């Protein structure tokens, strides 16, 4: 994957994740901020916390910083998505958000 292809796919993946998580944000009361290709999921309750989803072009991965961990999602040609051990970005974020709010 070239750097340009990575940028296109990572921008698309982050925007798709933002759109997919909006109904959940309304339901569970958290905010989604997207700026300069980096998405933040912001929680005020039960304590102020941020998840950060950002592209890492040199290694061609999407990085998710959440719950004191780093999740590094490489491009999966089979899934045509960024995925970690078969879990793509949106399901990973949904799972982490629900864990954060549990």
Buried (B, 14 or more C-beta within 10 A) or exposed (E): EEEEEBBEBBEEBBEBBBEBBEEBBEEBEBEBEEEEBEBBBBBEEEEEBEBBBBBEEEEBBBBBBBEEEEBEBEBBEEEEBBBBEEBBBBEBBBEBBEEBBE
